[in-house]
Amino acid sequence: MSAQAKGDLTVGPIGKKLLLFAVPLLLGSLVQQLYNTVDLIFVGNYIGKSASAAIGASTLLITCLVGFFGGMSVGSGVVIAQLYGAKDTRGLNRAVHNTATLCLAGGMLMMALGYLLAPGYLRLIRTPESIRSSAVSYLRIYFFSFLSIITYNLGSGVIRALGDSKTPLYAQLAGGLVNVGMDYLFVRVLENGVAGVAWASLISQSLAALIVLQKLTKLDEAYALRPRRISFDSAILKKVLRIGVPAGAQALVITLSNVMAQYHINSLGEDAIAAFTAYFKVELIVYLPIVALGQAMMTFAGQNYGAGQLERVRRGTLQCTLISMALAAATSVLALAFGGTLFRVFSQESSVIELGQRIIGVTFPFYFIYSVLQTLGDSLRGLGKARGPMLIILVNLCLIRTALLFLIVPRVNEIRGVAVCYPITWALTALCMLVYYIQCIRKEKTIGSL
């Protein structure tokens, strides 16, 4: 097979390569959103509000942990992309099997901790007694999924790093379809309630993980997954943790930032809560393409950095940023033009729709700025520099945004007081990321010329 056919992003037209790689990533994100929505539909229509509350009590913990291990997949993916770009097959062999070991260790640990600590966690967050039993059942079964969740995330990171963004999409599609069928079986037919939703997730996640594992066994024989080779490699593990832990911590930081924003949104009343709930769905139209392009940029930067092509990384970052900004501007204009229609999908209340349009009127004209911070941050991670972007996001999107919320919302006491904090902190983050990116590129050029 030619280098291009094997997913080599170090050759060929940059813009085309990035777009073709990003499209399956975007479709995968849409599939994920759809089958999360299916879970909510089954719970809301066939079980009731107590079940929704039982699942809701577990949501924050699950989101944090999945986000952290998603960050760990970034670490594995970047290391493998760099090794692939360098054509280091021995290193790839060690990295692939180190990732498999990390999946096993992390999955088994989370399964044990989840089963043992679920009751205590739910008591700690003051889950009402009336739904605690259901919440414990849901959380324990869901934690049995963590071996599959971690395997899918880290395994997909490996596959994408090798230039294949389609296989993870196919795995997610298969898992999504099975999830719908299992939701119907366990919730509608067998009437297993909240536990049925968790069992459906376990089965669908396991299928997706198995498809990813099967693909890993079909890689080039020099680094294909083989059970007898599974072991930790200390040198590879250190590199993965150096990138993965900051990336995972960043996911936790963003989640905590959203919790603080929700605190202020809740103070504005039920209509504001409903409007922001709908807004976080509507903004996916703009947000998901930006994230997909950022993920493509990370793999592109990793492969080309490994190949010693720093100038191609720089040109790719510029092109990806411009493409992402153009897409963000176009989708923002469309969303602003049809804002009322979009919000009507999630609420029929005229007051909620009107508040939702006020939010996008403040944020969407500036959403192109988010493209800058996303693309630059992912390019830096592809270079192996994850700590800087994590600190920049911690300071701006968590600390400064929280401070702005406390300063602005009590004085404005209106939904746009919350909304305006988003573009302000996007701009600050993008500026910091640009300065850091320029410094890193200059430093790499200096090192390369020595």
N, C-alpha and C positions, 0 to 999 in steps of 0.2 A: 504494500500500500504506500502511496505517496505521503509525504509529511503533512500536506494539507488535509488529505482524507482521514488521517489519524488524529485530527484535532489540533494540529500544531498552529498556534497563534503567533509564532515568531516570523511567519512568512505570509505574503499575500496582502491585499488591500485592507487597511486598518478599519475604516468605517464599516465596510461590508462584513468583515469578520466579527466585529463587535455586535452589530445588529443581529446577525444570524445566530450568534451565541446567546444573545439576550432574549430573543423571542421565546424559546422554550422555558427560560427562567420565569418570564412574565406569565406564561400560560400555567406553569406550576403554581405560582402564587394565587392565580385566579381559582384553580382547582381547590387549593387549600381553603380559600375563603368560602367557596361553595359548599364544601362538605362540613365546614364548621356551622354554616347556616342551616344545613339539613339537620344536624344535631339539635339546634335550637327549635326548628320547626316541629320535630317529633316530640321534644320535651314539652314545648308550649301547647301543642294541640292534643297530645295523647296522655300526658302525665299530670301537668298542672304547675301552678306557681310554686308549690312547696319543692317540687323536683328541680325547678329552675333555680330556686334559692340554694338548694343543696349543692348543685353544680357550681353555682356562682361563688359559694364559700371557698371552693378549691381553686378558682380560676387564677388568682394572683400568684399563688405558689407554683402552679403548673407553668404559667407564663414565664415566671422568673427562671425556673429550672430548664425549660425547653430553650429559652433564650440563651442561657449560659452554655449549654451544650451545643447550641448553634454556633456560638462563638468559638468553641473548641474545634468545631468542624472547619472554621476559618483557618485556625492554626495548622491543622493537617493539610488542608487544601493548598495553602500558600507554600508550605514546605515542599509538597509534592509537585506543584506547578513549577517551582524553581528548579527542582531536580530534573523534571521532564524537559524544561527549556535547556538545561545543561547537558541533556542526553546521558545522565548518570543512572544507568539501569541498576547497578548494585545499590546505590542509594535509594532508588525507587522501591526496590525489593524490601529493604529494611523499613522504609517509611510506610508502605502498604500494610505490612504485618504488624508494625507498631500501632497503626490505627486500629487494626482488628483487635489487638490486645486491649487497647484503650476502650473500645466498645464493650468488650466482655467485662472488664473490671468496673467501668462506670455504670453499666447496666445492672450488674449484679448488686453493686453497692446501693444504687438508688432503689431497686426493688426491695432490698432488706430494710433500708431506712424508712421508705414510704410505708411499708406494712407496720413497722414498729411505732413510728412517730405520728401517724395520721391522727389518732384520737387526741393526743396531746396538742398537736398543732391546732386542731379545730376548737379545742377548749381555749387555747391561748388567744385566738382571734374572736372569742365570744360568739361562736356559732350557736344559734338558738337550740335549746334542747329538743324542740319539736322536729327539727330536720337533721340533728347531729348524727343519728344512726345511719340515715341514708347517705349523708355526706361522707362518713367514714367508709361505708361500703364502696361508694363511687371512687374515692381517693385511693383506697387500697388496690382495687382492681386496675385503676388507671396506672398506678405505679408499676404494675406487672408489665405494662406496655413500654416501660422506659428502656429495656434492653433493645426492643425493636426501634423505638424513637431515636435512640443514640446511634444505633447501627445504621438506620436510614440517613440520618443527618451527616455523620462522619463519612459513611460510605459514599454518599452523594457528593460530599466535598472532594473526595478522592477522584471520583469519575469526572466531575466538572473540571478539576485541576488538570486532567489529561485531555481536556478539550471537548468533552462529550456532555452537552447540557440536555440531550434528548432522553437518555435512559432514566434519569431521575424523574423527568416529567411522566414517562410511561408508567413508572412504578407508582407515582402519585395518582395518576388516572385510575390505575387498577385498584389501588387502595381506596380511592374515593367511591368508585362504583360498588365495591364490596361493603364499604361503610354504610351506604344507603340501604343496601339489601339487608345487612345485619341489624341496622336500626329498625327496619320494618319487622324483621323476624323477632328480635328480642323485646322490642317495645310494644308493637302493635299486636303481634300474634301470641307470643309467650307471656306478655305483660310482666316483664321483669323490672319495669320501672327504671330508676336511676342506674341501678347495677347493669341493666341491659344496654344502656348507652355506653357505659365503660367497657363492657364486653365487646360491643361493636367496634369501639376504638382499638381495643387490643388486637382483634382479628385483622382489621384493615391495616393497622400499622405493621403487623407481623408480615402480611403479604408484601407490602411495599419494601420492607427490609430484606425479605428473601429474594426479591427481584434484583435489588442492588447487590446483595451478596453473590448471586449467580453471575452477574456481570463482572464482578471483581475476579471470579475464578476463570473468566474467559479473556482476561487481559493478556498481553504479551507474556510468554512463558517465563521470561527473565524476571518479571515482577508480579505475576498473577498470584492471587490469594491461594495459599495451600495450608491446610490445618497444621501440618507438621512444622511449618515455619513460624507460626504465631508466637511472638515473644516481644517483650519490651526491648527497645534499643535506647540506651540512656542518652546518647548524643542527639538522636532524632527527637526523643521525648522532650528534651530541654528546649529545642527549637520550637516544637509544637506548643509547649506551654508558654514560651516567651511571647508568642503571637496570640495563642488561643485564650489565655487567661485574661489579658486586657480586652480582647474582643468580646468575651463572655461577660466581663464586668461592665462593659459598655451597654450591653443589652439590659443588665440589671439596673444600671443608672437611668436609662431611658424609661424603664417601667416605673421606677420610683418617681421620676419627674412627672409622669402621667398621673400618678396617684396624687401628687401635690396639686396638679392642675384640677383634678376631679374634686378635690377638697373645696376649691374656690368656686367651681361650677355648681356644686351642690348648694352653695350659699345663695345662689340666684334663683332658686325655685325649680319646680317640676318641669315647666316649659323649657327652661334653659338646659336642664339635664337631658331632656328628650331631644332638644335641638343639637346638642353636642354629640349625643349618642348617634344620631343620624349623620352628623357631619363627619364623624370618624369612619363611616361607611362610604359617604359620598367622596371624601378626599382620596380614597383608594384609586379612583380613576386617574388622578394625577400622580399619586405616590408610588404605586406599584411599578410603572415603567421606569421611574427614576431608580428604584432599588434594583430592578433587573439589570439595567445598564451598569450600575455600580458593581454588581456581582460579576458581570462580564469583564469589567475593567480590572477587577482584582486578579482574576485568572490570567488575563492578558498581561498585566504588569508582572505577575509572578513568573510566567513562562519567559518573557522577554528579559527580565532581570537575570534569570538563571542562564540565559543564552548570552549575556553580556551586551545586550542591545538597549542601553539606557536611553539613547536618542529616540528609539522606537517607542519606549515607554512614555517619554515626554510628549511625542506627537500623538500617541494614542490617548493620553490623558486629555490633551487639548481637544481632540476630535470628539471624544466621548462626552466631555463637558458641554460642548456646543450642541451636540445632538440631544443630550438630555435636557438642556435649557430650552431648546426649540420645542421638544415634545411637551415639556411642562407648560410652556406658554400656550401652546395650541390646546391642550386638554383643559387648562384653566379657563381659557376664553369660552370653550364649549360648555364647561360646567357653569360658568357665570351666566351664559345665555339661556341655559335650560335649568337653572337652579331650582326653580319652583317645582318643575316636573320631577327632578331627581329626589328632592326631599319628600315629595308626595308618595314616593315608593315606600318610605319608612314611616310616614305619619300623615294622617288626614286632617290633623288639627292645624287650622290656619295660623294660629299664634306660633306654633312650633316651626312651621314652614317659613314664616316671616323672620323668626330669629335665626334660623339656619341660613337664610340668604344674607342676613347681616354678617354672620361669621365668615362666609366665603367672600363677601365683599371686602373684608379686611385682609384675609390671608391669601386667597388665590392670586391676586395681582402680583404677589411677591414670591410665589411658590418656585419660580425659576431659580431663586437664590438657593433653595434647598438642593437643587441639582449640583451646585458648585461644591457644597460641603460633602455631599454623598460621594461624588465621583473622586474628588481629591482624597477623601478619607480612605476609600477602597483602593485607590492607586497606591497610597502609602502602605496599606496593609499588604498589598501584593509585593511590595519591596521588603516586607518583613518588619515594617515599622508600625506596630500596633499600639504601643504605649502612648505616643504623642497624640494620635487622634482620640484615644480614650480619655486622656486628660483634658483635651480641648472640649470634648463633648460634656464631660463631667462639670467643668467650670461654667460653660455657657448654657447648655440645655438643661442642666439640673440646678446649679447654684444660682446663677444670674437670673434664670427664668423664674425660679421660686421667689427670689427677692423682688423681681418686678411684679409678680402676681400679688405679693403682700403689699407692695407700694401702690399699685394702680387700681386693683379691683375694689378695695374699700372706698376709694375716692370717686371712681366712675360709677360703681355699683350697677353695671350694665354689661351685657354679654360681650360687647366689643372690647371691654376692658381686659377680659381674658384673652380674646382673639388676638389683640395687638401684640401680646407678649411673644407670640410665635414668630412672626416675621422679624421682629427686633433681634431675637436670639439666633434665628437662622443667619441673619446678616453678620452678627458678631462671630458666630462659629465659622462661617465661610471665610471671613477675613483672616481669622487665626489659622485656619487650615491652609489657606493660600500662602501665608508667610512661612509656615512650617514646611510646606511642600517645596517651596523655592529653596529654602535652606538645605533640605535633604538632597535635592537634585544637585545643587552646587557642591555639596560635600561628596556625593557619589562621583561626580565628574572629577573632583580634585583627587580622590583616591584612585580612580581609574587612570589618571594621567601620570601617576607616580611610577 
